Amino acid sequence: MYKFHQADFTKGVELVFVNLPVTSGEFLLRKNNKNHLVLYCKSEKGIKYLVDISTKEIRALNQNHEFPNDITEDQKIFLQLQKSGYLKISVKQTLEKAFIAENTLCINGYKFDNFYFTRNDRIISNGFQIEQKDKIEFSQKANLYFKKNKGGANLEIIKCIREHTDKSLQEATAILNSTGSIVLNDVLLVEAESLKLKLEVLGAVCYIKISSLYTYDGRIITLNHGTLKLEDTTYGICIFIPFVLKSHTIVATNEYYAGNSFYVPTGTKLKKISEAEFTTKFLHSFINKKG
């Protein structure tokens, strides 16, 4: 689901929710008394859900449940489902791997060139042939999530979590009693894999998602709601790129932007510069590790 800044869905787009429980049926958008955006969903089979866009919480509703009276209409938010047919772009929502080769940044098998993410068969398929001295690989960090206990002893799982994390007894118990809770946050992938194996031996079901990609010289890549963040902690560089396919995208810092103005909210205070200037001043600085 995407949020636009104009009612005609032609200006400014932001990924606000993924994996909605209902992709077709009836939808009703409101704000509750906590000022949270909530979406009332009713599938074609009559199954009802309440989705809190602000907190990312999904709650199944009783079939007889009426929508709360304290919900009021909001006339300034415009949402569009990706499957509605209007939005032809595809937004990547996960990180996998990245490297820099031939003065080009490649993420998840896509190279970023001329403000487009495109597949490059030569770099992607033959990337392993590039001399190591000319190729900068990003290492992976990950989050470990607890899904459920599939027949194991609760106390043993809690004990394992406490022994291998900094979680308190209360926090470890809360993880066990919920779905999708983070057990380890942004740790080395090998650490997440090791604890995942230990917990699964005890009967837990866990899963891993890559949380960030990094180099030992201070470059970091993260992905939040479809927007990549490229950071260089040495030189204070911070670049934002919507990770969209099939579309000319935008690249921005906290002061400047270049590229597709479709992704810029109306009234932005960012200063527009040319793509060539932005590439030279910011992107090349990140790729070539220059301040």
C-alpha positions as CSV (number, residue, x, y, z in Angstrom):
1,M,0.0,0.0,0.0
2,Y,1.3,3.4,-0.9
3,K,0.5,6.9,0.4
4,F,0.3,9.8,-2.1
5,H,0.3,13.6,-1.5
6,Q,-2.4,14.5,-3.9
7,A,-5.8,13.1,-4.5
8,D,-5.2,12.4,-8.2
9,F,-2.4,9.9,-7.2
10,T,0.2,11.7,-9.3
11,K,2.4,13.3,-6.8
12,G,4.6,11.9,-4.1
13,V,4.5,8.2,-3.2
14,E,5.5,6.4,0.0
15,L,5.3,2.7,0.9
16,V,3.3,2.6,4.1
17,F,2.3,-1.0,4.5
18,V,3.3,-4.4,3.1
19,N,1.5,-7.8,3.3
20,L,-2.0,-6.6,3.8
21,P,-4.3,-9.4,4.8
22,V,-6.9,-8.4,2.1
23,T,-6.0,-7.4,-1.4
24,S,-9.5,-7.0,-2.8
25,G,-12.8,-6.3,-1.2
26,E,-14.0,-3.3,0.8
27,F,-11.7,-0.8,2.4
28,L,-12.4,2.2,4.7
29,L,-9.7,4.6,5.9
30,R,-10.1,6.6,9.1
31,K,-8.2,8.1,12.0
32,N,-8.8,6.9,15.6
33,N,-8.8,8.8,18.8
34,K,-5.0,8.3,19.0
35,N,-4.5,10.0,15.7
36,H,-3.5,6.7,14.1
37,L,-4.4,5.9,10.5
38,V,-6.4,2.7,10.5
39,L,-7.7,0.7,7.6
40,Y,-10.9,-1.3,7.9
41,C,-10.7,-4.3,5.5
42,K,-13.4,-6.7,4.5
43,S,-12.4,-9.4,2.0
44,E,-14.7,-10.8,-0.7
45,K,-15.4,-13.7,1.6
46,G,-16.6,-11.4,4.4
47,I,-13.5,-11.7,6.6
48,K,-12.8,-8.5,8.5
49,Y,-9.5,-7.0,9.7
50,L,-8.4,-3.7,11.3
51,V,-5.0,-2.6,10.1
52,D,-3.2,0.2,12.1
53,I,-1.1,1.9,9.4
54,S,0.8,3.9,12.1
55,T,1.8,1.0,14.3
56,K,1.8,-1.8,11.6
57,E,-0.6,-3.9,13.7
58,I,-3.1,-6.2,12.1
59,R,-6.1,-7.4,14.1
60,A,-8.8,-9.9,13.0
61,L,-12.3,-8.7,13.8
62,N,-15.3,-10.6,14.8
63,Q,-17.8,-11.0,12.0
64,N,-20.4,-9.0,14.0
65,H,-17.9,-6.3,14.9
66,E,-19.0,-2.8,14.0
67,F,-16.5,-0.1,13.1
68,P,-15.7,2.0,16.3
69,N,-17.7,5.2,16.7
70,D,-14.6,7.2,17.6
71,I,-13.2,7.0,14.1
72,T,-13.4,10.2,12.1
73,E,-12.7,10.7,8.4
74,D,-9.4,12.1,7.2
75,Q,-9.6,14.0,3.9
76,K,-5.8,14.6,3.4
77,I,-4.5,11.1,3.1
78,F,-4.7,9.3,-0.2
79,L,-3.8,5.6,-0.3
80,Q,-3.5,3.2,-3.3
81,L,-3.2,-0.6,-3.3
82,Q,-0.4,-1.8,-5.6
83,K,-2.7,-4.4,-7.2
84,S,-5.3,-1.7,-8.1
85,G,-3.7,-1.4,-11.5
86,Y,-2.6,2.3,-11.3
87,L,0.8,1.8,-9.7
88,K,3.0,0.1,-12.4
89,I,6.3,0.4,-10.4
90,S,7.6,-2.3,-8.2
91,V,9.1,-1.4,-4.8
92,K,11.8,-3.7,-3.3
93,Q,11.2,-4.4,0.4
94,T,14.1,-6.6,1.4
95,L,17.9,-6.4,1.4
96,E,20.0,-9.4,0.3
97,K,23.5,-8.4,-0.8
98,A,25.4,-5.6,-2.3
99,F,28.8,-4.8,-3.8
100,I,30.6,-2.0,-5.7
101,A,32.4,-2.9,-8.9
102,E,33.5,-0.9,-11.9
103,N,32.4,2.3,-10.2
104,T,28.9,1.0,-9.9
105,L,26.7,0.1,-6.9
106,C,24.8,-3.2,-7.2
107,I,22.1,-4.1,-4.7
108,N,20.1,-7.3,-4.7
109,G,21.3,-8.1,-8.3
110,Y,20.3,-4.6,-9.6
111,K,22.9,-2.0,-10.6
112,F,22.1,1.7,-10.0
113,D,22.9,3.7,-13.1
114,N,21.5,7.0,-14.4
115,F,18.9,7.0,-11.5
116,Y,17.5,3.6,-12.5
117,F,17.8,0.2,-10.9
118,T,18.3,-2.3,-13.7
119,R,19.6,-5.8,-14.0
120,N,23.0,-6.0,-15.7
121,D,23.7,-9.5,-16.8
122,R,27.4,-9.0,-17.3
123,I,28.1,-7.5,-13.8
124,I,25.6,-9.8,-12.1
125,S,26.5,-13.1,-13.7
126,N,30.2,-12.4,-14.1
127,G,30.7,-10.4,-10.9
128,F,32.7,-13.2,-9.3
129,Q,35.3,-12.8,-12.1
130,I,36.1,-9.2,-11.1
131,E,39.4,-8.9,-9.3
132,Q,38.9,-8.8,-5.6
133,K,40.9,-5.6,-5.3
134,D,38.4,-3.9,-7.7
135,K,35.3,-5.3,-6.0
136,I,34.0,-4.1,-2.6
137,E,31.7,-6.6,-1.0
138,F,29.2,-5.6,1.7
139,S,28.8,-7.9,4.7
140,Q,25.4,-8.8,6.1
141,K,23.8,-8.0,9.4
142,A,20.4,-9.5,10.3
143,N,17.5,-9.6,12.6
144,L,16.3,-12.8,14.2
145,Y,12.5,-13.1,14.7
146,F,10.6,-15.5,16.8
147,K,7.5,-16.9,15.0
148,K,6.1,-19.6,17.4
149,N,6.8,-22.4,19.7
150,K,6.1,-25.7,18.0
151,G,5.9,-28.1,20.9
152,G,9.0,-27.2,22.8
153,A,9.4,-26.4,26.5
154,N,8.7,-22.7,27.1
155,L,11.2,-22.5,30.0
156,E,14.0,-23.9,27.9
157,I,13.3,-21.5,25.0
158,I,13.2,-18.5,27.4
159,K,16.5,-19.7,29.1
160,C,18.2,-20.0,25.6
161,I,17.1,-16.5,24.7
162,R,18.3,-15.0,27.9
163,E,21.7,-16.8,27.7
164,H,22.4,-15.6,24.2
165,T,20.9,-12.1,24.2
166,D,20.7,-9.2,26.7
167,K,16.9,-9.8,27.1
168,S,15.5,-9.8,30.6
169,L,13.2,-12.6,31.9
170,Q,10.2,-10.4,31.2
171,E,11.4,-9.5,27.7
172,A,12.2,-13.1,26.8
173,T,8.8,-14.2,28.1
174,A,7.1,-11.5,26.0
175,I,8.9,-12.8,22.9
176,L,7.6,-16.3,23.5
177,N,4.0,-15.0,23.9
178,S,4.0,-13.1,20.6
179,T,4.6,-13.6,16.9
180,G,7.2,-11.7,14.9
181,S,9.1,-10.3,17.9
182,I,12.8,-9.5,17.4
183,V,15.1,-11.8,19.3
184,L,18.4,-10.3,17.9
185,N,18.6,-6.9,16.2
186,D,21.1,-6.0,13.6
187,V,23.8,-8.5,14.5
188,L,26.2,-10.4,12.3
189,L,24.4,-12.9,10.1
190,V,26.4,-15.8,11.6
191,E,25.2,-14.8,15.1
192,A,21.6,-14.8,14.1
193,E,22.0,-18.1,12.3
194,S,23.7,-19.7,15.3
195,L,20.9,-18.7,17.8
196,K,18.2,-19.6,15.3
197,L,19.6,-23.2,15.2
198,K,19.8,-23.4,19.0
199,L,16.2,-22.2,19.3
200,E,14.8,-24.5,16.6
201,V,16.5,-27.5,18.3
202,L,14.3,-26.6,21.3
203,G,11.1,-26.5,19.3
204,A,10.9,-22.8,18.3
205,V,10.2,-21.6,14.8
206,C,12.3,-18.6,13.9
207,Y,13.2,-16.6,10.7
208,I,15.9,-14.2,9.7
209,K,15.8,-11.0,7.7
210,I,18.8,-9.0,6.5
211,S,18.7,-5.7,8.4
212,S,21.8,-3.9,7.0
213,L,24.8,-4.3,4.7
214,Y,28.1,-2.8,5.7
215,T,31.8,-2.5,4.8
216,Y,34.6,-2.3,7.4
217,D,35.5,1.1,6.2
218,G,32.2,2.6,7.5
219,R,29.7,2.4,4.6
220,I,26.2,1.1,5.6
221,I,23.1,0.3,3.5
222,T,19.7,-0.1,5.1
223,L,16.2,-0.4,3.7
224,N,13.1,1.1,5.4
225,H,9.6,1.0,3.8
226,G,11.1,0.7,0.3
227,T,13.7,3.5,0.7
228,L,17.4,2.7,0.7
229,K,19.6,4.7,3.0
230,L,23.3,4.9,2.1
231,E,25.6,6.1,4.9
232,D,29.3,6.8,5.2
233,T,30.1,7.2,8.8
234,T,33.6,8.5,8.0
235,Y,32.5,11.5,5.9
236,G,29.0,12.0,7.2
237,I,27.3,11.1,3.9
238,C,23.7,10.2,4.0
239,I,21.7,9.4,0.8
240,F,18.1,8.2,0.4
241,I,16.9,6.3,-2.7
242,P,13.4,4.8,-3.2
243,F,14.3,1.2,-4.3
244,V,11.8,1.1,-7.2
245,L,12.0,-0.9,-10.4
246,K,10.6,0.1,-13.8
247,S,10.8,3.8,-12.9
248,H,13.2,6.7,-13.0
249,T,13.8,7.2,-9.3
250,I,14.9,10.1,-7.1
251,V,18.1,10.4,-4.9
252,A,18.2,12.8,-2.0
253,T,20.2,14.0,1.0
254,N,18.8,16.0,3.8
255,E,19.4,19.2,1.7
256,Y,19.4,18.3,-2.0
257,Y,17.6,16.0,-4.4
258,A,17.9,15.0,-8.1
259,G,15.9,12.8,-10.4
260,N,12.2,12.1,-10.6
261,S,10.2,14.8,-8.9
262,F,7.2,12.5,-8.7
263,Y,8.6,11.2,-5.4
264,V,9.0,14.7,-3.8
265,P,6.1,15.9,-1.5
266,T,4.6,19.2,-2.5
267,G,6.2,22.1,-0.5
268,T,9.5,20.3,0.0
269,K,12.4,22.4,1.3
270,L,14.9,20.2,-0.5
271,K,16.9,22.0,-3.2
272,K,16.9,20.4,-6.7
273,I,20.2,20.0,-8.5
274,S,21.1,18.1,-11.7
275,E,21.6,14.4,-11.7
276,A,25.2,14.9,-12.9
277,E,26.0,17.3,-10.0
278,F,24.3,15.0,-7.4
279,T,26.2,12.0,-8.8
280,T,29.6,13.7,-8.6
281,K,29.0,15.3,-5.2
282,F,27.3,12.5,-3.3
283,L,27.0,9.2,-5.1
284,H,30.7,9.0,-6.3
285,S,31.7,10.1,-2.8
286,F,29.9,7.1,-1.3
287,I,31.1,4.7,-4.0
288,N,34.7,5.8,-4.0
289,K,35.0,6.5,-0.3
290,K,35.8,10.2,-0.6
291,G,34.8,13.1,1.6
